[in-house]
Amino acid sequence: MQDYSTDNIADAAMMSNDPLLGSPERLVPPDKPKLTPEDVKEKTSGNYLFSFGFPGSGKTTFQWMMMNYLMNEGPFHPKIQVPDRANGPDWEGRGIINSWKNQWIEGRFPDSTPAGERNVREVMVHAHTTAGKKLAVDFSFLEASGELMHTVIPGYPEAGKSPELTPLLRAYLENPRLKFVVLLMLSPDIEENDQLFPSFVSYLDQNFRGLRDRMSLGVIVTKPRESLRRLRKFGASDGSKDFPEFDEKTLEAYVNRFCGETYQIWESWPYPKKTLLSSLYIGEIEMIEGEQRLVKPDFHHIGEIFFWVFEQFTGKRPGPTPWQRFTGRLDSK
């Protein structure tokens, strides 16, 4: 039995196709994309959780695990919204959640998101607490391929090319009425993380001045046990290799060592209360019938991350009321 984190997605997802549920490609009609830049430009408000990283870095599985936590584990009751678009009601978000439900039960990882702007899908969620403080949040997240994110690296895919995002993703960032939580998914298997993330932040600063004022930044280290082995092998920036566990101190040393410029961006973010540095361990995986499956989910990290996201969007953190803290009681879900 092995433990894995979200950056096992790409390999695992290739083995998780279900002909009954269909693949993400089938969710988007070939002739009428449901989500267009015009739809985004017309939004008058919105909270957006944006997971950013290379293909296989953990974006889709993070969102898959987060929704499993909201719907089945944490003290929340979520409702998936069906927005009206120019081409009619957009059922893509509902379809994504439906396809994930059997995967949660069976521990089968989600399919990787196909490349291409027309395959970007938005999932809109309303969630209210079912225990502790009575709070609610409305937020959305995007299912978008990491292939669409490489283009913020100068010179990609060809020398001399300026950084750019697709018109649809750019439309979100251009809308001054939207608020963002951006999570940089740092996989220990990818050496180019510290090229992508600083290039992305530089692109934002250059093209969307003032965006930092409505943006929170999280750096998420996936596969913490493998990250710990890597830090012990190569050492921290000061040469030390004695790290007994992947605690907060070790996490910071790891990001500083292997993603130094990204660490500096995180450390110097102008709003410290709007930053997060976290590990993400999702549980144990076994090979079953030739397919990697999550056999023992671990929701500890995903819960902590979502509580922080909730607070960034609402200014309030879920948890027990003062009376419940005093009595040691908390309402059940």
Backbone torsions as a table, in degrees:
resi	resn	phi	psi	omega
1	MET	NA	137.9	179.8
2	GLN	-122.7	160.3	172.6
3	ASP	-108.6	139.8	-178.6
4	TYR	-135.1	166.0	171.9
5	SER	-125.9	-163.7	-167.0
6	THR	-67.8	-20.5	-176.7
7	ASP	-80.2	10.6	167.5
8	ASN	-84.3	0.1	-173.0
9	ILE	-55.4	-53.6	-167.9
10	ALA	-56.0	-47.8	-179.9
11	ASP	-68.6	-43.8	-177.9
12	ALA	-66.5	-38.9	-175.6
13	ALA	-65.7	-31.8	-179.2
14	MET	-64.9	-17.2	-177.6
15	MET	-105.9	11.9	-172.1
16	SER	-117.7	22.2	179.2
17	ASN	-68.7	138.3	179.5
18	ASP	-125.7	112.2	-176.9
19	PRO	-62.5	-21.9	179.4
20	LEU	-77.7	-35.3	-177.7
21	LEU	-87.0	-29.3	-178.6
22	GLY	86.9	166.6	-179.6
23	SER	-102.5	165.7	-179.4
24	PRO	-57.3	-30.4	179.9
25	GLU	-60.2	-34.5	-177.0
26	ARG	-75.8	-16.9	-178.5
27	LEU	-74.4	-20.2	-177.7
28	VAL	-106.9	116.1	178.5
29	PRO	-57.7	137.8	-175.5
30	PRO	-67.1	-21.5	-174.0
31	ASP	-107.7	-18.8	-176.2
32	LYS	-133.4	90.3	175.6
33	PRO	-62.4	132.6	-176.3
34	LYS	-75.1	-32.3	-174.9
35	LEU	-111.7	122.0	-177.1
36	THR	-126.0	160.4	175.6
37	PRO	-56.5	-33.7	179.0
38	GLU	-63.3	-39.7	176.6
39	ASP	-59.2	-42.7	-176.7
40	VAL	-69.3	-40.9	-178.8
41	LYS	-63.3	-26.6	-177.7
42	GLU	-84.9	-7.5	-179.0
43	LYS	-64.5	132.6	-179.6
44	THR	-95.6	-11.9	177.2
45	SER	-168.0	171.0	176.1
46	GLY	157.9	144.3	173.7
47	ASN	-107.5	126.8	-174.9
48	TYR	-125.0	127.5	173.8
49	LEU	-97.2	115.6	-173.1
50	PHE	-117.9	107.2	176.5
51	SER	-88.1	126.3	-171.7
52	PHE	-124.5	132.1	178.1
53	GLY	170.9	177.1	178.5
54	PHE	-69.8	160.8	172.1
55	PRO	-56.2	135.3	-179.2
56	GLY	84.0	4.4	-177.3
57	SER	-81.7	-16.2	176.0
58	GLY	121.3	9.5	-174.9
59	LYS	-63.4	-53.6	-176.3
60	THR	-66.7	-43.4	-178.4
61	THR	-68.7	-32.8	174.1
62	PHE	-58.5	-47.5	-178.4
63	GLN	-69.3	-37.4	175.2
64	TRP	-60.2	-43.7	-179.8
65	MET	-72.1	-38.6	179.2
66	MET	-61.4	-44.6	-179.5
67	MET	-69.5	-33.4	173.8
68	ASN	-61.9	-42.6	177.7
69	TYR	-61.7	-46.4	-177.5
70	LEU	-65.3	-40.3	-172.6
71	MET	-86.6	-25.1	-170.6
72	ASN	-129.1	-13.8	-170.6
73	GLU	-126.4	-49.7	-173.2
74	GLY	-81.8	172.7	-178.6
75	PRO	-81.8	57.9	-177.3
76	PHE	-138.6	153.0	170.9
77	HIS	-121.9	106.9	-178.0
78	PRO	-96.3	150.4	173.7
79	LYS	-127.8	128.6	179.1
80	ILE	-86.4	122.3	-177.2
81	GLN	-84.2	151.5	175.9
82	VAL	-117.5	95.5	-176.1
83	PRO	-78.3	154.3	173.5
84	ASP	-89.1	129.6	177.0
85	ARG	-113.8	176.9	177.5
86	ALA	-61.1	-30.7	-179.8
87	ASN	-96.4	14.3	178.7
88	GLY	110.7	-176.6	179.4
89	PRO	-59.1	138.4	-179.1
90	ASP	-101.3	104.5	-178.2
91	TRP	-94.7	7.6	-175.3
92	GLU	-60.6	-44.3	-179.8
93	GLY	-60.6	-45.3	177.4
94	ARG	-60.7	-40.3	179.3
95	GLY	-63.9	-39.5	178.6
96	ILE	-62.0	-48.4	-179.0
97	ILE	-62.1	-41.2	177.7
98	ASN	-59.6	-41.2	-178.8
99	SER	-69.3	-27.2	-179.7
100	TRP	-79.5	-22.6	-171.9
101	LYS	-61.7	-48.6	177.3
102	ASN	-65.2	-33.5	179.2
103	GLN	-64.5	-37.8	176.6
104	TRP	-61.5	-45.0	-178.1
105	ILE	-63.1	-43.6	-174.6
106	GLU	-89.7	-7.2	-178.0
107	GLY	73.8	20.0	-179.1
108	ARG	-87.5	132.6	-176.8
109	PHE	-72.9	153.9	-179.2
110	PRO	-72.3	156.6	174.6
111	ASP	-66.9	145.5	174.9
112	SER	-68.3	149.2	-177.5
113	THR	-75.9	128.9	179.7
114	PRO	-62.8	148.8	176.9
115	ALA	-72.5	155.8	178.8
116	GLY	115.9	138.5	-176.8
117	GLU	-62.9	-33.7	-177.4
118	ARG	-69.0	-13.4	178.2
119	ASN	-93.9	2.8	174.3
120	VAL	-71.8	128.4	-178.4
121	ARG	-128.6	144.3	-178.2
122	GLU	-110.5	129.6	176.3
123	VAL	-109.8	118.6	-178.5
124	MET	-102.7	129.4	-172.6
125	VAL	-129.0	134.2	165.0
126	HIS	-110.6	127.5	-179.4
127	ALA	-133.6	130.5	173.0
128	HIS	-121.9	153.8	-177.5
129	THR	-73.1	150.6	176.3
130	THR	-116.3	3.1	178.3
131	ALA	-150.4	151.3	178.5
132	GLY	72.8	-143.5	-179.2
133	LYS	-60.2	140.4	178.4
134	LYS	-85.0	97.9	-175.9
135	LEU	-131.4	160.8	178.4
136	ALA	-146.8	154.2	178.0
137	VAL	-144.2	143.1	169.9
138	ASP	-112.2	126.7	178.6
139	PHE	-151.3	164.8	178.0
140	SER	-132.8	155.1	170.2
141	PHE	-135.4	156.9	-176.8
142	LEU	-107.7	136.8	167.5
143	GLU	-96.3	105.0	-176.6
144	ALA	-138.6	139.9	-179.0
145	SER	-68.7	144.7	174.7
146	GLY	-62.6	-20.6	177.7
147	GLU	-60.9	-28.7	-180.0
148	LEU	-77.0	-8.8	-174.9
149	MET	-101.4	-20.4	178.2
150	HIS	-57.0	-28.8	-169.1
151	THR	-68.8	-6.3	175.2
152	VAL	-83.6	-5.4	176.1
153	ILE	-83.4	122.0	178.7
154	PRO	-56.1	134.3	179.2
155	GLY	85.9	6.4	176.9
156	TYR	-109.0	133.2	3.2
157	PRO	-90.6	4.2	179.6
158	GLU	-138.3	151.3	-176.8
159	ALA	-57.7	138.2	177.2
160	GLY	87.6	-7.5	-177.9
161	LYS	-77.6	133.9	179.7
162	SER	-78.1	152.5	178.3
163	PRO	-62.1	144.3	179.2
164	GLU	-164.0	155.1	171.5
165	LEU	-115.1	163.3	178.7
166	THR	-65.2	156.7	-179.5
167	PRO	-55.0	-35.7	-178.5
168	LEU	-68.5	-48.8	179.6
169	LEU	-65.7	-36.6	178.6
170	ARG	-65.2	-34.9	-178.8
171	ALA	-60.9	-35.7	177.2
172	TYR	-63.1	-47.9	-176.3
173	LEU	-69.3	-27.8	-179.1
174	GLU	-77.3	-19.4	-177.3
175	ASN	-79.3	109.6	-174.7
176	PRO	-71.2	-7.1	-177.9
177	ARG	-92.2	-0.7	-178.4
178	LEU	-100.8	147.4	179.3
179	LYS	-116.3	142.7	-171.9
180	PHE	-127.6	143.3	159.6
181	VAL	-114.9	117.5	-179.5
182	VAL	-105.7	124.5	178.3
183	LEU	-110.6	116.9	176.6
184	LEU	-87.2	113.7	-175.1
185	MET	-89.5	107.7	-172.9
186	LEU	-100.1	104.8	179.3
187	SER	-94.0	133.3	178.9
188	PRO	-69.8	-10.6	-179.8
189	ASP	-88.0	-4.3	-174.7
190	ILE	-116.8	118.2	-177.3
191	GLU	-78.0	-21.6	-171.7
192	GLU	-91.6	11.9	-179.8
193	ASN	-53.9	-41.3	-174.9
194	ASP	-81.0	2.8	166.8
195	GLN	-94.1	-41.9	-176.0
196	LEU	-70.5	-51.0	-171.8
197	PHE	-65.6	-48.7	176.9
198	PRO	-63.9	-33.9	176.8
199	SER	-63.7	-39.5	178.8
200	PHE	-64.1	-46.7	-179.6
201	VAL	-65.3	-39.8	176.5
202	SER	-62.2	-39.2	177.7
203	TYR	-63.1	-41.7	178.1
204	LEU	-63.7	-46.2	-178.4
205	ASP	-63.3	-36.6	-177.4
206	GLN	-74.5	-35.3	-170.7
207	ASN	-106.8	-19.9	-174.9
208	PHE	-134.6	69.3	-177.4
209	ARG	-61.9	134.7	-177.5
210	GLY	91.0	-4.7	-178.8
211	LEU	-64.5	-33.5	-179.6
212	ARG	-59.8	-27.1	-179.2
213	ASP	-66.4	-24.2	179.7
214	ARG	-119.9	32.0	-175.9
215	MET	-137.8	134.1	171.5
216	SER	-107.2	149.8	-173.2
217	LEU	-125.1	125.9	174.3
218	GLY	-121.8	140.8	172.9
219	VAL	-113.0	118.9	-173.7
220	ILE	-114.7	118.7	179.1
221	VAL	-95.4	114.0	179.7
222	THR	-87.3	162.1	179.9
223	LYS	50.2	64.4	-173.8
224	PRO	-62.5	-33.0	-178.3
225	ARG	-69.0	-39.1	176.0
226	GLU	-69.6	-35.6	177.0
227	SER	-62.6	-39.0	178.1
228	LEU	-63.3	-43.9	178.2
229	ARG	-61.0	-38.4	-179.6
230	ARG	-67.0	-40.8	179.3
231	LEU	-66.0	-39.8	177.6
232	ARG	-65.4	-33.0	-178.7
233	LYS	-74.3	-47.5	-173.3
234	PHE	-98.0	-18.1	178.5
235	GLY	84.7	157.9	177.6
236	ALA	-77.5	-179.1	-178.7
237	SER	-61.5	-29.0	179.0
238	ASP	-91.8	6.5	177.4
239	GLY	90.6	-10.0	-177.6
240	SER	-69.6	144.3	-179.7
241	LYS	-128.0	1.7	-176.0
242	ASP	-90.1	88.7	179.1
243	PHE	-126.5	101.4	-174.8
244	PRO	-67.8	-29.6	-178.9
245	GLU	-151.9	167.8	-178.4
246	PHE	-92.5	68.5	179.1
247	ASP	-89.1	-169.9	-175.9
248	GLU	-62.2	-40.4	179.4
249	LYS	-64.5	-42.6	180.0
250	THR	-67.7	-40.7	178.0
251	LEU	-56.9	-46.6	-179.6
252	GLU	-65.4	-40.2	178.6
253	ALA	-64.1	-37.5	-179.6
254	TYR	-64.9	-49.0	-178.3
255	VAL	-64.3	-40.6	179.5
256	ASN	-62.8	-36.6	-177.2
257	ARG	-76.6	-45.5	-170.7
258	PHE	-104.2	-7.3	179.1
259	CYS	-146.1	59.1	-168.0
260	GLY	-60.5	-45.3	-179.0
261	GLU	-68.9	-37.4	175.8
262	THR	-62.3	-41.1	177.4
263	TYR	-59.4	-42.6	179.9
264	GLN	-64.7	-38.7	176.9
265	ILE	-63.1	-46.2	179.2
266	TRP	-61.9	-45.7	-175.8
267	GLU	-67.3	-32.0	-176.4
268	SER	-101.1	12.2	178.7
269	TRP	-55.6	133.8	-172.2
270	PRO	-64.1	-14.2	-178.8
271	TYR	-126.4	89.3	-175.6
272	PRO	-56.0	-33.4	180.0
273	LYS	-70.6	-10.0	180.0
274	LYS	-105.8	27.3	178.4
275	THR	-125.7	153.8	177.8
276	LEU	-144.7	137.6	171.2
277	LEU	-125.9	118.5	-171.8
278	SER	-146.4	149.0	166.7
279	SER	-81.2	163.0	173.0
280	LEU	-141.7	100.0	174.1
281	TYR	-109.0	128.4	-175.1
282	ILE	-108.5	-5.2	176.3
283	GLY	129.1	-168.4	-175.2
284	GLU	-99.0	144.4	-176.9
285	ILE	-123.6	140.4	173.0
286	GLU	-123.1	154.8	173.2
287	MET	-86.7	116.0	-178.2
288	ILE	-125.1	122.0	179.8
289	GLU	51.2	44.3	177.4
290	GLY	74.0	15.2	-175.7
291	GLU	-135.6	134.9	176.3
292	GLN	-72.7	129.7	-179.7
293	ARG	-134.1	144.5	177.8
294	LEU	-81.1	104.6	-172.8
295	VAL	-95.7	-20.1	179.9
296	LYS	-141.1	85.3	-178.2
297	PRO	-63.4	146.9	175.3
298	ASP	-125.1	114.8	-173.9
299	PHE	-100.2	8.0	-175.1
300	HIS	-60.7	-54.1	-177.3
301	HIS	-68.7	-41.1	-178.0
302	ILE	-63.1	-36.2	178.1
303	GLY	-65.9	-44.1	178.9
304	GLU	-62.4	-41.5	-180.0
305	ILE	-65.3	-42.9	-178.3
306	PHE	-67.6	-36.9	176.2
307	PHE	-58.7	-41.1	177.9
308	TRP	-65.7	-43.5	178.3
309	VAL	-59.7	-45.3	178.8
310	PHE	-55.5	-46.3	-178.5
311	GLU	-66.4	-36.0	178.9
312	GLN	-63.6	-37.4	-177.3
313	PHE	-81.6	-32.3	-172.9
314	THR	-110.8	-18.5	-174.0
315	GLY	80.2	2.7	-179.5
316	LYS	-130.6	143.7	-177.5
317	ARG	-107.0	129.6	176.5
318	PRO	-61.3	156.6	179.3
319	GLY	152.3	-176.3	-178.0
320	PRO	-69.2	150.5	173.3
321	THR	-72.7	164.6	176.6
322	PRO	-54.8	-39.6	178.9
323	TRP	-65.8	-40.4	178.7
324	GLN	-66.4	-36.1	175.5
325	ARG	-64.8	-38.2	-179.1
326	PHE	-67.5	-41.8	-177.5
327	THR	-89.1	-13.5	-178.0
328	GLY	75.9	18.9	-179.1
329	ARG	-113.2	149.1	177.4
330	LEU	-141.6	133.4	179.9
331	ASP	-57.8	146.4	177.5
332	SER	-78.7	164.2	-177.9
333	LYS	-70.1	NA	NA
